[in-house]
Amino acid sequence: MKIPSPYKDYPPRWGTYTEFIGSTGPGPLGFVCQIADTNRFGARYRAAKCFRRVEFEGVTQDTADGYSALCHILLVYSAFEHLLKCIGIRKGDAQQLLSRDERDRIQARVRALNGQRELFIVLQSFVDKHHKAEIEKHISGHRCNPFFLASSIRHAFAHGLLSATPVKAPQRSVATVSRYFTGMLMHVMDREFERRMTEFEMSLEP
């Protein structure tokens, strides 16, 4: 029987992190925080990675699916916020983690999702002016910071304003859009963490 890796469900190359963080500290590994902060990121990431679904009784499948997707993006965005802190990037500047082409592809894919426009119109009434501005850019066909689109879903749900099946949006739009952003955020976190570990490993080579 194959013994599972102790780093299963942690960010890529977490083994490198655990091997060296105690001796080098966060700086050489590419972080601008305390060890406790990177450990918290790892714990939040693992919770998000291990998430499967939330089970309900007495609600429709669409409602249950929507709330599962919302709970997942809540966990994923929490991990992403911790990563931003660890690498010293403000949320408003997070788009620098994406190339212009990536931002364009992300927005194009979101715009292709059924009900996304109606959902973001609903979300505009639940968020602050910074999120409103980014949502307006998106629904009007302009380039925006896609991380603000993700955080608008997280914010509205965390504050009890967004339901799994909003009246003015198609029933499965919340689940569909939330899952897309969950995948995007996980991809960015994987890439940023792995890149730092790879660069550190290369610095050790003679």
Secondary structure, DSSP 8 states (H G I E B T S, - for coil): -----TTTTS-TTHHHHHHHHHHH-SGGGT--S-HHHHHHHHHHHHHHHH------SSS-HHHHHHHHHHHHHHHHHHHHHHHHHHHT--GGGGGGGS-HHHHHHHHHHHHTSTTHHHHHHHHHTTS-HHHHHHHHHHHTT----HHHHHHHHHHHHHTT---SS-TTS-TTHHHHHHHHHHHHHHHHHHHHHHHHHHHHHHHH--
